[in-house]
């Protein structure tokens, strides 16, 4: 396939749905899409409505903004409020609530907070303002960690000392392991994250098939990609197989992106433990800068509170991130918590499950149930 239209071919999709229906007849199959990008495709294109009732798609912790605990947001705000600091971040972190407000609120109060499209944009600012300290809020799974690594290497090579990284990169494999250890969450298989796998490859997922006897299919992000991935999972289950399959072969290679992995290994190492929103502390699940890059480590350069902050009691983002509930089952979804007035991160991020359902799915659900749309 060469063009976008081919990935939305109605005839191909319908034929796959018929096969999924046939293979899953009389069963109840629960599949988790790990990546928030998949969640948005599923809602935007009504994929869950195309699939038979035998298939239940649940949403995992694949949104890096969503899994960041509130205490780390407070740390970021503390750095941003420091004198002579230009604090830079991706746009979807601006409105994520901490315990006393967001980065957007800090900017309104006078902090110099700017959104950027790349850490290289932040490094450019450090060159432009040598008298200021420029900090980049590094978040994301292995998808975005290589860009942070390359920027660090460039800062080191150029000797730019007024630039630092507040590192919050997380790793997908420990999160999947934590989900598989959940006693009350019975999953039959996984739609694997395509963008992360572009970096790490397919080999790290073998434990899912070997140790937990569950299939996983690495998927692309177009509607036909996801439908085909569901078909591949259902076919494996019908044949009693548990394998790692790669549907996203046009992008993902078994060994991943070797140069990206090398850049990450040169600049970062595993944290012993890291807190995830709604999932608690997970060992070896996040990255920090190596000691040789201490000069560019914002956590060492600035004073941060480093205090654990509990999520608001009304917010059920944790259950959504673990796939325990659907977004609309949260008690404040669409009422107290909306994209304009978010309580939890799942409603803020462009990859959050609550934002996806609010933007694309809530009217379909209310039309079927006769409820009044919120």
Helices and strands as residue ranges (DSSP letters): G 4-8, H 10-23, E 29-35, H 36-44, H 47-50, E 55-62, H 64-67, H 70-80, E 85-89, G 91-93, H 103-108, E 112-115, H 119-128, E 133-140, H 142-158, E 163-169, H 172-180, E 189-192, H 194-200, G 203-205, H 206-212, E 215-218, H 223-238, E 244-246, H 258-267, E 268-270, E 273-276, E 280-283, E 287-289, G 291-296, H 298-301, H 317-321, G 327-329, G 345-347, H 353-356, I 357-361, H 362-369
